[in-house]
Amino acid sequence: MSRTVPVPHGLPMERDAGPFDPPSGVTRLREARPVSPMVFPDGHEGWLVTGYHEVRRLMADTRFSSRQDIGILHVPFETPGMPTPTEPSPQEPGLFISMDPPDHTRLRRMLTGAFTVRRMRQLEEHISDVVERQLDEMARLPGPVDLVEAFALPVPSLVICELLGVPYADRESFQGDSAQFLVKDQSLEEKMAAYTALSTYLSELVTRKRAAPGEDILSDLARRDDVTIEELVGIAFLLLLAGHETTANMLALGTFALLEHPDQMAALRADPDLLPGAVEELMRYLSVVDILLRYATEDIELGGETIGAGSTVVVSMLAANRDPRHFDDPDTLDIRRTARGQLAFGHGVHQCLGQQLARIEMRAGFGGLLRRFPTLELAVPAGDVRLKTDMTIYGVHELPVTWVEQPAEPRGSTARAGAAPAAVRHQAPA
């Protein structure tokens, strides 16, 4: 294996290989050195891991910590206006994504009953109902429309709001705060303002639920005496943000990818039985949660390299999911591929808790969209689509689409013309 690629100074970020592919600099590093040293913008000498097998090993090794309070957080890209940290960030209660066992285990275990495969399948019909009703709303709009605003964002927002017991009427506020929180190059003041605004809203919400719980996931947690209000707020923050942002970006970016690969779109439209595999392939191909950070708590050998204790490690999920050592012809979108083992949902103890819910939403979303809008097409040149290169979850800011024929009628009787989007009935955890 050649090791002639220079050590990068900062993470290559420009999507110069196309809107769906890793930056070419990241691809070159993976080909030359899947575990590569990297100099961070603040001068920290850390590491970048891009190979599939190396990423999988790292994510399963809890010596690579997810905590942000045991070392200074080194950001791998320039953040204008953001001061360089001089001490570790405090641990925020409830944000189990940035915890290690046993703290992570204690909080995550409280939620596993609500997100089992069986319970998610019980919701499948209701999620399909949400999709059909939202497509009804979209079909009544004069084209062109922004698919993000009309479909991709409302569907997962409706679902997660009902599951958590968050009023959907408040969506404009929490969606705005979530989006602001995810901007890469905003100032610390702007980021903290968004975090504080959303946390304050959720604090008031969970306090009300503790006093008068309903039939939703946050109420079930609020009934427990082994979780504090502060932890409830952190859990709610994480579930609400992840529950709508990730799936919304996959629905929009996935539609963009299918429109740019009309043969794949036609095959999927012709054979809906391909949907489950197509969702896995789109997750692999796009990997909207591209970058994760870990902190080495001791000297660890990985991929023939020794990562020193105290090193910040950048993990590229997109590069790993495009590794030709694991996936044949990985830069080709192939909905018939068996993409088993794709890492877009993570791996190890932090593997995405809501992955089954996301799969159901995507199967219903892509399937309904392709069936109802058989002549869907971009309303602007592909090069004019604004990419979320400024956000920590990748996607598109808007996706203008149009259609040349009247949309197809909804399947069955799940969607009634003129009806408002339906709520998803909550299945209370055992």
C-alpha positions in Angstrom: 0.0 0.0 0.0 1.4 3.4 -1.0 2.0 5.9 1.8 3.0 8.9 -0.3 -0.1 11.1 0.3 1.0 14.0 2.5 -0.4 14.3 6.0 -3.5 16.5 5.7 -3.8 19.7 7.6 -7.4 19.8 8.4 -10.1 17.5 7.1 -10.7 17.8 3.3 -14.3 19.1 3.1 -15.0 20.3 -0.5 -17.4 18.0 -2.3 -15.3 18.2 -5.4 -16.1 14.7 -6.7 -19.8 15.3 -7.0 -22.8 15.9 -4.6 -23.0 12.3 -3.5 -19.3 11.3 -3.3 -16.6 11.8 -0.6 -14.2 14.7 -1.1 -11.5 13.5 -3.4 -8.9 14.2 -0.7 -10.6 11.8 1.7 -10.8 9.1 -1.0 -7.1 9.5 -1.8 -6.2 9.1 1.9 -8.3 6.0 2.3 -6.6 4.4 -0.7 -3.1 5.3 0.6 -3.5 5.0 4.3 -6.9 4.1 5.9 -5.6 5.2 9.3 -3.9 8.5 8.6 -2.3 11.1 10.9 -3.9 14.5 10.5 -3.0 17.9 11.8 -6.1 19.7 13.1 -6.6 23.5 12.4 -5.6 24.2 16.1 -2.3 22.3 15.7 -3.4 19.1 17.4 -1.8 16.0 15.9 -4.7 13.5 15.6 -6.0 10.9 13.2 -8.4 10.3 10.4 -9.9 6.8 9.9 -11.4 6.1 6.5 -11.2 2.3 5.8 -14.3 0.2 6.3 -12.7 -2.5 8.5 -10.7 0.0 10.5 -13.9 2.1 11.2 -15.8 -1.0 12.2 -13.1 -2.0 14.6 -12.8 1.5 16.1 -16.6 1.8 16.6 -16.7 -1.5 18.5 -13.8 -0.5 20.8 -14.9 1.5 23.8 -11.3 2.6 24.5 -12.2 5.1 21.7 -14.4 7.3 23.9 -17.4 9.3 22.9 -17.1 11.7 25.8 -16.3 15.3 25.3 -15.3 16.0 28.9 -12.1 14.0 29.2 -10.0 16.0 26.8 -10.1 19.2 24.7 -12.4 18.9 21.7 -10.3 19.4 18.6 -12.5 20.3 15.6 -11.2 19.0 12.3 -12.3 21.9 10.1 -12.0 25.7 10.3 -14.8 27.3 12.4 -14.6 31.1 11.9 -15.7 33.0 15.0 -15.5 29.9 17.2 -12.8 30.2 19.9 -10.3 27.4 20.3 -11.2 25.3 23.3 -8.6 25.4 26.2 -10.4 22.8 28.4 -12.7 19.9 28.0 -16.4 20.6 27.4 -18.7 19.8 30.3 -20.8 16.6 30.1 -24.5 17.6 29.3 -27.0 15.4 31.3 -29.0 13.0 29.1 -26.9 13.3 25.9 -26.0 9.6 25.9 -24.5 9.9 22.4 -21.5 11.6 24.1 -21.2 9.2 27.0 -19.5 5.9 27.5 -20.7 2.8 29.4 -21.9 2.5 32.1 -23.6 6.0 31.9 -24.5 5.5 28.3 -25.8 2.0 29.0 -28.1 3.2 31.9 -29.8 5.9 29.7 -30.0 4.0 26.5 -31.5 1.0 28.2 -34.5 3.1 29.2 -35.3 3.6 25.6 -34.7 0.3 24.0 -38.2 -1.0 24.7 -39.7 1.9 22.7 -37.6 1.3 19.6 -37.6 -2.5 19.1 -38.2 -4.0 15.7 -41.6 -5.3 16.8 -42.8 -2.0 18.1 -41.7 -0.2 15.0 -43.5 -2.6 12.8 -46.6 -2.0 14.8 -46.3 1.6 13.7 -45.6 0.8 10.0 -49.2 1.3 8.9 -49.6 4.6 10.6 -46.3 5.9 9.2 -47.5 4.9 5.7 -50.7 6.9 6.5 -48.6 10.0 7.4 -46.7 9.6 4.1 -49.8 9.3 2.0 -51.5 12.3 3.6 -48.4 14.5 3.2 -48.2 13.4 -0.5 -51.9 14.5 -0.8 -50.9 17.9 0.4 -48.0 18.0 -2.0 -50.1 16.9 -4.9 -52.4 19.9 -4.4 -49.6 22.4 -4.7 -48.8 23.9 -8.0 -45.3 22.9 -9.2 -42.5 23.4 -8.8 -42.3 22.7 -5.1 -39.5 22.3 -2.6 -39.5 18.6 -1.7 -37.7 19.4 1.6 -40.4 21.7 2.8 -43.4 19.9 1.2 -42.4 16.3 2.1 -39.0 15.3 3.4 -39.0 17.4 6.5 -42.7 17.1 7.5 -42.9 13.3 7.4 -40.2 12.5 10.0 -41.2 15.5 12.1 -44.8 14.4 12.3 -43.7 10.9 13.3 -41.1 11.8 16.0 -43.3 14.6 17.4 -46.2 12.1 18.0 -43.8 9.4 19.4 -42.2 11.8 21.8 -45.3 13.8 22.6 -43.9 17.1 21.2 -46.7 19.4 19.7 -46.2 19.4 15.9 -47.6 23.0 16.0 -44.2 24.0 17.5 -42.2 22.6 14.6 -41.2 26.0 13.2 -39.4 26.8 16.4 -37.7 23.5 17.1 -36.8 22.9 13.4 -35.2 26.3 13.2 -33.2 25.8 16.5 -32.1 22.4 15.4 -30.9 23.6 12.0 -29.0 26.5 13.6 -27.4 24.2 16.1 -26.0 22.1 13.2 -24.3 24.9 11.2 -20.6 24.2 11.1 -19.1 27.7 11.0 -21.4 29.7 13.2 -20.1 31.5 16.3 -20.2 29.9 19.7 -22.8 32.5 20.8 -25.1 31.5 17.9 -24.6 27.8 18.6 -25.3 28.2 22.3 -28.3 30.4 21.6 -29.9 27.7 19.5 -29.0 25.0 22.0 -30.4 27.0 24.9 -33.6 27.9 23.1 -34.4 24.3 22.3 -33.3 23.0 25.7 -35.5 25.6 27.4 -38.5 24.6 25.3 -37.9 20.9 26.1 -37.4 21.6 29.8 -40.8 23.2 30.0 -42.3 20.3 28.0 -40.9 17.5 30.1 -41.7 19.3 33.4 -45.4 19.4 32.3 -45.2 15.7 31.4 -43.8 14.8 34.8 -46.7 16.6 36.4 -49.3 15.2 34.0 -47.9 12.4 31.8 -49.6 11.3 28.6 -49.2 8.4 26.2 -45.8 9.0 24.6 -42.2 8.2 25.0 -41.2 11.3 27.0 -44.2 10.8 29.4 -43.1 7.2 29.9 -39.6 8.4 30.9 -41.1 11.2 33.0 -42.9 8.6 35.1 -39.6 7.1 36.2 -38.0 8.2 39.4 -34.4 7.2 38.3 -34.1 10.0 35.7 -33.8 13.7 36.4 -35.5 16.6 34.6 -32.0 17.6 33.3 -31.5 14.1 31.9 -35.0 14.1 30.4 -34.2 17.4 28.6 -30.9 15.9 27.1 -32.7 12.7 26.0 -35.5 14.7 24.4 -33.0 17.0 22.7 -31.1 14.1 21.2 -34.2 12.1 20.1 -36.0 15.1 18.6 -33.0 16.4 16.7 -31.8 13.0 15.4 -35.4 11.8 14.8 -36.2 14.4 12.2 -33.0 15.8 10.9 -31.3 12.6 9.7 -34.3 11.0 8.0 -35.4 14.3 6.4 -32.0 14.7 4.9 -32.0 11.1 3.7 -35.4 11.5 2.0 -34.4 14.7 0.2 -30.8 13.7 -0.7 -31.9 10.2 -1.6 -34.6 11.5 -4.0 -32.0 13.8 -5.6 -29.7 10.7 -6.0 -32.5 8.7 -7.6 -33.4 11.6 -9.9 -29.8 11.7 -11.0 -29.8 7.9 -11.6 -33.0 7.5 -13.6 -32.3 3.8 -14.4 -32.2 3.1 -10.6 -35.4 5.1 -10.1 -37.2 3.3 -12.9 -36.2 -0.1 -11.6 -37.4 0.8 -8.1 -40.6 2.2 -9.4 -41.2 -1.0 -11.4 -40.4 -3.3 -8.5 -41.3 -2.0 -5.1 -40.0 -5.2 -3.6 -36.6 -3.7 -4.1 -37.3 -1.0 -1.5 -35.8 -2.5 1.6 -32.5 -3.2 -0.2 -32.6 0.2 -1.9 -32.9 2.0 1.4 -29.8 0.2 2.7 -27.9 1.1 -0.5 -29.0 4.7 -0.3 -27.8 4.8 3.3 -24.5 3.4 2.2 -24.1 5.5 -0.8 -25.0 8.8 0.9 -24.1 8.4 4.6 -25.5 11.8 5.6 -24.0 11.6 9.1 -20.5 11.5 7.6 -18.1 12.6 10.4 -17.9 11.3 14.0 -15.3 12.1 16.6 -13.7 9.8 19.2 -11.0 10.3 21.8 -8.3 7.7 22.4 -8.1 6.9 26.2 -4.9 4.9 25.8 -2.4 3.9 23.2 -4.4 1.7 20.7 -3.2 -0.2 17.6 -5.5 0.2 14.6 -4.8 -0.7 11.0 -1.0 -1.0 11.6 -0.8 2.4 13.3 -0.5 3.3 16.9 -3.0 6.0 18.0 -1.6 7.6 21.0 -3.6 8.3 24.2 -5.2 11.7 24.1 -5.6 11.8 20.3 -8.8 13.0 18.8 -9.8 10.6 16.0 -12.0 11.6 13.1 -14.1 8.8 11.6 -15.4 9.2 8.1 -18.5 6.9 7.7 -19.0 7.9 4.1 -15.4 7.0 3.1 -15.8 3.7 4.9 -19.0 2.9 3.1 -17.2 3.6 -0.2 -14.3 1.3 0.6 -13.6 -1.0 -2.4 -12.0 -3.5 0.0 -15.5 -4.3 1.3 -18.0 -3.2 -1.4 -17.5 -4.0 -5.1 -17.7 -0.9 -7.3 -18.6 1.2 -4.3 -19.0 4.5 -6.1 -21.9 3.1 -8.1 -25.5 3.4 -6.8 -26.9 0.0 -7.3 -30.3 -0.6 -5.6 -30.0 -4.4 -6.2 -26.7 -4.5 -4.2 -26.7 -6.4 -0.9 -25.4 -3.5 1.2 -25.5 -5.6 4.4 -23.0 -4.2 6.9 -23.2 -0.6 5.7 -22.1 1.7 8.5 -24.4 4.7 8.1 -26.3 3.8 11.3 -23.0 3.4 13.1 -21.6 0.3 14.8 -21.1 -0.9 18.4 -22.7 0.5 21.5 -23.6 3.8 19.8 -25.4 2.2 16.8 -28.4 4.3 16.0 -31.3 3.6 18.4 -33.9 4.7 15.9 -32.6 2.9 12.9 -35.7 0.6 12.4 -37.9 3.7 12.6 -35.8 5.4 10.0 -35.9 2.4 7.7 -39.7 2.3 7.9 -40.0 6.0 7.2 -37.7 5.8 4.2 -39.4 2.7 2.7 -42.7 4.4 3.0 -41.4 7.7 1.9 -39.5 6.7 -1.2 -42.1 4.1 -2.2 -45.0 6.5 -1.9 -43.2 9.3 -3.6 -42.3 7.2 -6.6 -45.7 5.7 -6.9 -47.7 8.9 -6.6 -45.4 11.0 -8.8 -44.3 8.9 -11.7 -43.0 11.9 -13.7 -41.2 13.6 -10.9 -38.1 15.5 -12.1 -35.8 18.3 -10.9 -37.1 21.8 -11.6 -33.6 23.2 -11.7 -30.3 22.0 -13.1 -28.6 19.5 -10.7 -25.7 21.9 -10.3 -28.0 24.6 -8.9 -29.2 22.4 -6.0 -27.8 23.9 -2.8 -25.9 21.3 -0.8 -25.6 21.3 3.0 -21.8 21.5 3.0 -22.2 24.0 5.8 -24.0 21.6 8.1 -22.9 18.7 10.3 -25.6 16.5 8.8 -25.3 16.4 5.0 -28.2 16.9 2.6 -29.8 19.6 0.5 -31.2 22.9 1.7 -33.9 22.8 -1.0 -34.8 20.3 -3.7 -37.1 22.1 -6.3 -39.1 19.4 -8.2 -42.0 19.3 -10.6 -44.0 16.8 -12.5 -45.6 16.8 -16.0 -48.7 14.7 -15.3 -51.3 14.7 -12.6 -50.1 12.7 -9.6 -51.5 9.2 -9.2 -54.3 8.6 -6.7 -53.4 7.3 -3.2 -53.3 3.6 -2.7 -56.2 2.2 -0.8 -58.1 4.4 1.6 -55.4 5.4 4.0 -55.4 9.0 2.7 -58.5 11.2 2.5 -58.5 14.2 0.2 -58.4 17.4 2.1 -57.5 15.8 5.4 -54.8 17.1 7.7 -51.7 14.9 8.3 -52.6 12.1 10.6 -50.9 11.5 14.0 -49.0 8.3 14.6 -50.5 6.3 17.5 -47.9 5.7 20.2 -47.2 2.1 21.3 -46.1 2.5 25.0 -43.0 0.6 25.9 -43.5 -2.4 28.2 
